[in-house]
Each structure stands twice: as C-alpha cells, then as structure tokens.
Amino acid sequence: MSKTGGAFLHGEFPSLLPFNSFEKQCLAAIQPYLEVEVRPRADRLEDCEDGLLDSLLREVGRLGLMGVAIPEAFGGIALSRTLIARFCEETARACPSFAIPFNVHSGVATLPLLWFGTDAQKAYWLPKLATGEALAAFALSEPNAGSDALGLSCRATRASDGGWRLNGQKVWITNAGIADLFTVFAKVDGEHLTAFLVERGTPGLSVGRDEKKLGLKGSRTASLFFEDAKLPSDAVLGEIGKGHRAALFPLNVGRLNIGAAALGMAKEALALARTHASQRKQFGQALEKFEIIADKLARMAEKVTRAESVIYRTAALLDGFPGGSLAAGEEFAIECAIAKIYCTEMLDFVVDEALQIHGGYGFSEEYAIARLYRDSRIFRIFEGTNEINRLTIAVQLHKRLVAGRIAPLDKNRCDRLTTALAALEANPESQLKAVALADITIDLYSEKL
C-alpha cells in the first residue's frame, strides 16, 4: 500500500479492502433510516419545515451514528475514512439538504475539538456530539474572508475577568440555526489567529435569519454576530496563534467528504435519468433506445465509476497511513483536493446531462432532478473553491518535490507534468500555469485509477 502523498505519480495505489462485519452493521443501520425517514421528507426539508432537520439529525444520534469520527471512549464509533466516505455518499444520495448538515456536524465541526481540544473540552463535548444531544457548526468564513480564509477581521480580546470578548461576524455557517456548539475563528488582539469554542446562548452572540439559497434549501445556513460576546477563559481551542491548524487541517478530509457526497448525488441523478429514459417514449420508442441518449447515459456512468474509484482509493490512502486522520489528511492533502475537484465537476456534468435527458420535465420542480440540479451548484464553491484547490495542488506538489517528500518524477512516465512544472518554475507567480499543472495532476490521478 502507498504510504506517502504523491506516490500515485509513480504508479502506486492502495488496494481496496471489503467492509468488516461492524462496518456492514453501521451501513445496515443508516441506509434504512435514510430511505424511510429522510428521503420521503425531502420536500418538507426543502420547505424548511420548522424543527424537522433538527429532529432528524438528533434521531441519527440516538441511533449511535453521529459520532463517526469520535473514538469509542467518548461514545463514538470511530469509523474508517472509507466508511465515512460511504456515509457521505449515502446521505447525499437520499437528500443533500440532510447530508450537508450531517457531514458538517460529524466532520469539520467535530474534528478541531477532537484533534486540538483539551481533555476537559473533549470529555464534556464529544459524548454530546456523538449522541446528537449537541449539534455542531464550523464558523470560519466572513463577509470579506471567503477564499482568503485566514484574512479574518473577527477579533478576540482578553477581559479583565480573565475571559474573552469576541466581536465580528461570520457568514454562510451551516447548522447556525440549530447548533449548540460553534467552533469560531478570530484573531487575538487583531493578530494571532485562534480557535474558540462558543456555546449557543452565549451573551453577545446572535444568529441571523436563514439564508435564502439557490439550492440546499433545507440546510440551515445563517450568519453569526458577536457583540462583546462573553467567553470563559477556557474557551480557547488549541493554542493562541495556532488557529490556522484547527481551521485548515479539517478541510483536507472535509474535501474528501464533499467529493463523496457529490458522488452520491451523481449516482442519484444517473438513476433518475435512466428511469426517465426507459419510461419516456418519443417517436414510438423509449428514449434509451436512441443512440444519442444511450451515449449520454454511458458517458455519465463512466464518469461516476471513475469518481467512485477516486473517492475510495483516496479514502484507503488515509486509512492506511499511520498516525490518525489528522496526519493522514495533511499527508494526502493533494489527493483530497483532487477528489473534491474531480467529483464535484463530475457531478455538474452528470446532473446537467440528467436534466437534459428529462427535457422540459427537468425544468419543472415537480421532478426531483430539478432540485438536484440546484443543489449541485454549491459543491464547486464550498470547502474551498475549485480554483483555490487547484492552486493548493500546484503549490503543494512543487513544495513537496523540492523538499524531497515526493521522489523525482520520471520524465517518460510524467512528461506532461514535468513540462508544466518547469513552466510554473519559470513563472512562479502565474496562476494560470499553476492551474495547468493542477489539471494535469488531476488527470493523472483519475486516469491511473
């Protein structure tokens, strides 16, 4: 099995292992719940029925399935990255508006606490997060700090009582309307980026109205406002000035999860397209009998199958790396970024073709493909835009080659890549050359699978 990031450039890939009996039991628990309790309520979630999302998430917790990344010592089930990816796929296939809140809670909103929390913080919060007694949110983005994730203006200052005062605004916060715990990022004295644990009900914290979005309408997204919000002295998560670790490291594995969710949505779109093509008749025969439609379906299936390989081989890389998911996410940051880009762009292709196969019916909200089409658009934006992820791939690849973390490339094997790398080295400020290098790397990774 490959042990280091970038080894795919030398033709090394992990083998895939079947789920063990416990993992199969977990899947057997979540799948019926999604089909019986979540999928039939997708329209009601879309209409933002009061209390519905909250109750569905907490019920998953009562089933013991919210703590997918949390160790058993804290009441979780500590699943492999491979099975977590499968959970992301299955939840998104059933209902994206449920999947994103579920995956944010169990992923980027839990991992900073798990990785950087004190023993007391973990002992208090992790059991609650594992059972759904408490729901979590990750509050990083600001009105003027989106892709520039570390360019925050939210400020934290020491209070005379030893606690903290927080001032600023956060935007696009998934679960804002239902979360009990927020991981919030601010700069101490306007300079030292630091993570804080903030409870709902904190004096000085207010939650804005739910955003009216193009898609994922059932996912509760809102702004947070801090006006001299009063935090206790032990609210700091990790070290003062080291908040970039809690902010950025969870996004590595988060990108893999977003790619897996995109895979689930694409599988659903393909299934809808196949069903419609088999039932809809024109010129005396089913649409699927026409060569041009059959070709569309075949291309969609090919891309879905390739994306599935990207997701689960990347997950296998993380599972096979010693040191836990924090170290694995950093080691395979390039591969996780590739998975996010490839699968979200595959999703856009598949859902667009699925709607096209539906013809005019696809433009009607009476058909499920319309909602999938709207829901899919955000996937190229959140968890780092695909443009930012492409730059990340290029920067990380060059940095690791220079540092010797990736063995020198064989020009015969990677001729296009070495040419693009040389072009970037000749003009290191060129974003277009960085994107060209990233695109070749993405092609190599997906093609070699």
C-alpha positions in Angstrom: 0.0 0.0 0.0 1.2 3.5 -0.8 2.5 5.2 2.4 3.1 8.8 1.2 1.3 11.6 -0.6 2.0 11.9 -4.3 3.0 8.3 -4.7 0.4 8.0 -7.5 2.8 9.9 -9.7 4.9 6.8 -9.7 2.0 4.4 -10.3 1.5 3.3 -6.7 -2.1 2.9 -5.4 -3.6 1.2 -2.4 -5.7 -1.9 -2.6 -9.3 -1.7 -1.5 -10.5 -3.9 1.4 -14.1 -5.0 2.0 -16.0 -3.7 4.9 -15.8 -5.7 8.1 -18.9 -7.0 10.0 -19.1 -4.0 12.2 -18.9 -1.6 9.3 -21.6 -3.6 7.5 -23.8 -3.2 10.6 -23.3 0.5 10.5 -24.3 0.7 6.9 -27.3 -1.6 7.6 -28.4 0.9 10.3 -28.1 4.2 8.3 -29.5 3.0 4.9 -33.0 2.1 6.1 -33.2 5.3 8.2 -32.3 7.4 5.1 -34.8 5.6 2.9 -37.7 5.5 5.4 -37.2 8.7 7.4 -35.2 11.1 5.3 -35.9 10.6 1.6 -39.7 10.8 2.0 -39.3 14.1 3.9 -37.0 15.8 1.3 -39.8 18.1 0.1 -40.6 19.1 3.7 -36.9 19.8 4.3 -36.9 21.8 1.1 -39.7 23.9 2.5 -37.7 24.4 5.7 -40.4 22.9 8.0 -39.6 24.1 11.5 -37.8 21.6 13.7 -37.6 18.9 11.0 -33.9 19.0 10.3 -33.0 19.3 14.0 -35.2 16.2 14.9 -33.8 14.1 12.0 -30.2 14.8 13.0 -30.8 14.1 16.7 -32.5 10.8 15.8 -29.4 9.7 13.9 -27.5 10.5 17.1 -29.9 8.3 19.1 -29.1 5.5 16.6 -25.4 6.0 17.6 -24.4 7.2 14.1 -23.4 10.8 14.7 -20.0 10.1 16.1 -18.5 8.6 13.0 -15.1 10.2 13.7 -15.3 10.2 17.5 -13.4 7.4 19.4 -15.4 4.9 21.4 -14.0 6.2 24.6 -16.1 9.3 24.1 -19.2 7.5 22.9 -18.5 7.5 19.2 -17.9 4.7 16.7 -14.6 5.8 15.1 -15.3 4.6 11.6 -12.6 4.3 8.9 -12.3 7.2 6.4 -13.6 4.7 3.8 -16.8 4.1 5.6 -17.3 7.8 6.5 -17.0 8.5 2.8 -19.7 5.9 2.2 -21.9 7.6 4.8 -21.4 10.9 2.9 -22.3 9.2 -0.3 -25.4 7.5 1.0 -26.8 10.6 2.9 -26.3 12.8 -0.1 -28.0 10.4 -2.4 -31.0 10.3 -0.1 -31.2 14.1 0.5 -28.4 16.6 0.1 -30.1 19.1 2.4 -29.8 16.5 5.2 -26.4 15.3 4.1 -24.5 18.6 4.4 -25.7 19.4 8.0 -25.0 15.8 9.0 -21.5 15.8 7.4 -20.6 19.2 8.7 -21.5 18.2 12.3 -19.7 14.9 12.1 -16.7 16.3 10.1 -15.3 19.8 10.1 -17.3 20.9 13.1 -16.1 18.0 15.3 -12.6 17.3 14.1 -11.0 20.6 15.5 -12.2 19.6 19.0 -11.1 16.0 18.6 -7.7 17.0 17.4 -6.9 20.1 19.4 -9.2 20.1 22.4 -8.1 19.7 26.0 -9.0 16.6 27.9 -11.7 18.6 29.7 -13.1 20.0 26.5 -13.3 16.6 24.8 -14.7 14.9 27.9 -17.5 17.4 28.1 -18.4 17.9 24.4 -17.5 14.8 22.4 -20.1 12.5 24.1 -22.8 15.0 23.5 -21.8 15.4 19.8 -21.6 11.6 19.4 -25.2 11.1 20.5 -26.8 14.2 18.9 -27.5 15.7 22.3 -25.5 18.7 20.9 -25.1 19.7 17.3 -22.1 21.5 16.0 -21.1 24.2 13.4 -17.8 25.4 12.0 -17.6 29.2 11.8 -14.7 30.4 9.6 -16.0 32.5 6.7 -16.6 36.2 7.0 -18.1 38.9 4.7 -14.5 39.8 3.5 -12.8 36.5 4.2 -14.0 33.7 1.9 -11.3 32.1 -0.2 -8.8 34.2 1.8 -9.7 32.1 4.8 -7.1 33.5 7.1 -7.8 37.1 6.3 -10.2 37.4 9.2 -11.4 40.6 10.9 -13.3 38.9 13.8 -11.4 39.9 17.0 -10.9 38.4 20.4 -9.5 40.4 23.4 -8.8 39.4 26.9 -11.3 40.7 29.5 -10.5 41.9 33.0 -12.1 38.7 34.5 -9.6 36.5 32.5 -12.2 35.5 29.9 -12.5 36.7 26.3 -14.6 39.2 24.4 -15.4 38.4 20.8 -16.5 40.9 18.2 -17.3 40.4 14.5 -19.4 38.5 12.0 -19.4 35.0 10.4 -21.3 34.2 7.3 -22.6 31.1 5.4 -22.5 29.0 8.6 -24.1 25.6 8.1 -26.2 24.5 11.1 -26.1 28.0 12.5 -29.8 27.9 13.3 -29.6 24.6 15.2 -26.1 24.2 16.5 -25.4 24.0 20.2 -21.6 24.4 19.8 -19.7 26.7 17.4 -16.0 26.4 16.6 -15.3 30.1 15.9 -12.0 31.6 14.5 -10.9 35.0 15.5 -7.6 37.0 15.8 -6.5 37.7 19.4 -5.6 41.4 19.5 -6.2 41.5 15.8 -3.1 39.5 15.1 -3.0 35.9 16.4 -5.4 33.6 14.7 -7.1 31.4 17.4 -10.0 29.0 17.6 -12.7 29.3 20.3 -15.5 27.0 21.4 -18.7 29.1 21.7 -21.9 27.8 23.1 -25.4 28.8 21.9 -26.8 31.2 24.3 -23.5 33.0 25.0 -24.2 36.6 25.9 -23.4 38.8 22.9 -23.9 36.0 20.3 -26.9 36.3 18.0 -27.8 34.2 15.0 -29.2 35.8 11.8 -32.1 34.6 9.7 -31.7 31.6 7.5 -30.3 32.4 4.1 -32.5 32.1 1.0 -30.3 30.0 -1.2 -30.4 28.7 -4.7 -30.0 25.1 -3.5 -29.7 23.0 -0.3 -32.7 25.0 0.9 -33.3 22.5 3.7 -29.8 23.0 5.1 -29.9 25.7 7.8 -27.4 28.4 6.8 -27.1 31.7 8.6 -24.7 34.4 9.8 -23.4 34.7 13.4 -22.9 38.1 15.1 -20.6 38.7 18.0 -21.0 41.9 20.0 -18.7 41.7 23.0 -19.7 38.1 23.3 -18.5 36.9 26.7 -16.4 33.7 26.6 -14.8 31.9 29.6 -11.0 31.7 29.9 -11.1 28.0 28.9 -12.9 28.7 25.6 -9.7 28.7 23.6 -9.4 25.6 21.4 -5.7 24.6 20.9 -3.0 27.3 21.2 -3.4 31.0 20.9 -2.0 31.9 17.5 -2.2 28.4 16.1 -5.8 28.6 14.9 -4.8 28.0 11.3 -4.3 24.3 12.2 -7.8 23.9 13.5 -9.1 26.0 10.6 -7.4 24.3 7.7 -6.5 20.8 8.6 -10.1 19.6 8.9 -10.7 20.9 5.4 -8.4 18.3 4.0 -10.6 15.3 5.0 -13.6 17.6 4.5 -12.8 17.8 0.8 -12.8 14.1 0.5 -16.2 14.0 2.2 -17.6 16.6 -0.2 -16.3 14.6 -3.1 -18.1 11.5 -1.7 -21.3 13.5 -1.3 -21.0 14.6 -4.9 -20.6 11.0 -5.9 -23.9 10.1 -4.1 -25.8 12.9 -5.8 -24.4 11.9 -9.2 -25.5 8.3 -8.7 -29.0 9.6 -7.9 -29.0 11.8 -10.9 -27.9 8.9 -13.2 -30.6 6.7 -11.7 -33.3 9.3 -12.3 -32.0 9.8 -15.9 -32.1 6.0 -16.6 -35.6 5.7 -15.2 -36.9 8.6 -17.3 -35.1 7.4 -20.4 -36.7 3.9 -20.0 -40.2 5.2 -19.4 -40.5 8.3 -21.7 -41.4 7.5 -25.3 -40.9 9.6 -28.4 -41.3 8.6 -32.0 -42.7 5.3 -30.9 -39.8 4.1 -28.7 -38.2 4.8 -25.3 -35.6 7.5 -25.1 -32.9 5.0 -24.0 -33.2 3.3 -27.4 -31.9 6.4 -29.2 -28.2 6.3 -29.8 -27.6 9.8 -28.7 -29.4 9.2 -25.3 -27.7 5.9 -24.8 -24.3 7.6 -25.4 -25.2 10.3 -22.8 -26.0 7.6 -20.2 -22.8 5.7 -21.0 -20.7 8.8 -20.5 -22.4 9.6 -17.3 -21.9 6.1 -16.0 -18.2 6.2 -16.9 -17.6 9.4 -15.1 -19.5 8.2 -12.0 -17.5 4.9 -12.0 -14.2 6.8 -12.3 -15.2 9.2 -9.5 -16.1 6.2 -7.2 -12.6 4.9 -7.7 -11.1 8.3 -6.9 -13.1 8.6 -3.7 -12.5 5.1 -2.3 -8.9 4.8 -3.2 -8.2 8.2 -1.7 -10.0 7.1 1.5 -7.9 3.9 1.5 -4.8 6.0 1.4 -5.9 7.9 4.5 -6.9 4.7 6.3 -3.5 3.1 5.6 -1.5 6.0 6.9 -0.1 5.7 10.5 -0.8 8.5 12.9 -4.5 9.0 12.6 -6.7 11.2 10.3 -5.0 14.5 11.2 -1.6 13.3 9.9 -3.2 11.4 7.0 -5.2 14.4 5.9 -2.1 16.6 5.8 0.0 13.9 4.0 -2.7 13.4 1.3 -3.8 17.0 1.0 -3.2 16.9 -2.7 -5.2 13.7 -3.2 -8.1 15.1 -1.1 -8.1 18.3 -3.2 -8.1 16.2 -6.4 -11.0 14.1 -5.1 -13.1 17.3 -4.3 -12.4 18.9 -7.7 -12.9 15.8 -9.8 -16.1 14.6 -8.2 -17.8 18.0 -7.9 -17.1 18.7 -11.6 -18.2 15.2 -12.5 -21.4 16.0 -10.6 -22.1 19.1 -12.6 -21.7 17.2 -15.8 -23.8 14.3 -14.8 -26.7 16.3 -13.3 -26.7 18.6 -16.3 -27.0 15.7 -18.7 -29.6 14.1 -16.5 -31.7 17.2 -16.6 -31.2 17.4 -20.4 -32.5 13.8 -20.8 -35.6 14.9 -18.9 -36.2 17.6 -21.4 -38.9 20.1 -20.4 -39.9 18.0 -17.4 -36.4 18.5 -16.0 -37.2 22.3 -15.8 -40.2 21.6 -13.5 -39.9 21.5 -9.7 -42.3 18.5 -9.9 -39.3 16.4 -10.9 -36.5 15.5 -8.4 -33.8 16.3 -11.0 -34.6 20.0 -10.7 -33.7 20.1 -7.1 -30.6 18.0 -7.6 -29.5 20.5 -10.4 -29.9 23.4 -7.9 -28.3 21.6 -5.0 -25.2 20.6 -7.1 -24.0 24.1 -7.9 -22.6 24.9 -4.5 -20.3 21.9 -4.5 -17.7 23.6 -6.6 -17.7 26.5 -4.1 -17.7 25.3 -0.6 -14.9 23.5 1.3 -12.5 25.7 -0.8 -13.5 26.8 -4.3 -12.2 24.5 -7.0 -10.0 27.4 -8.1 -8.4 27.6 -4.7 -8.0 23.9 -4.6 -6.2 23.9 -7.9 -3.7 26.4 -6.6 -3.3 24.3 -3.5 -2.5 21.2 -5.6 0.2 23.1 -7.6 1.8 24.8 -4.6 1.8 21.5 -2.5 3.1 19.5 -5.4 6.0 21.9 -6.1 6.8 22.3 -2.4 6.9 18.5 -1.8 9.1 17.8 -4.9 11.6 20.5 -3.8 11.6 19.1 -0.2 12.0 15.5 -1.4 8.7 14.3 0.1 7.8 13.1 -3.4 10.5 11.2 -5.4 11.8 12.9 -8.5 9.5 12.4 -11.4 10.2 10.0 -14.3 10.0 12.2 -17.4 9.0 9.3 -19.6 6.1 8.5 -17.2 5.1 12.1 -16.4 6.2 14.1 -19.4 3.2 16.5 -19.4 3.6 17.0 -15.7 7.3 17.8 -15.8 6.8 20.2 -18.6 4.0 22.0 -16.7 6.1 22.1 -13.6 9.1 23.6 -15.5 6.7 26.3 -16.9 5.5 27.2 -13.4 9.0 27.3 -12.0 9.9 29.7 -14.8 7.0 31.9 -13.9 6.0 31.1 -10.3 3.6 34.0 -9.9 1.4 32.7 -12.8 -1.9 31.3 -11.5 -2.8 30.1 -15.0 0.4 27.9 -15.1 -0.4 26.7 -11.6 -3.9 25.7 -12.8 -2.4 24.0 -15.8 -0.1 22.0 -13.5 -3.1 21.1 -11.3 -5.3 20.0 -14.1 -2.6 17.6 -15.4 -2.1 16.2 -11.9 -5.9 15.7 -11.6 -5.9 13.9 -15.0 -3.0 11.7 -14.0 -4.7 10.7 -10.7 -8.1 9.9 -12.2 -6.7 8.2 -15.3 -4.3 5.9 -13.3 -7.1 4.7 -11.2 
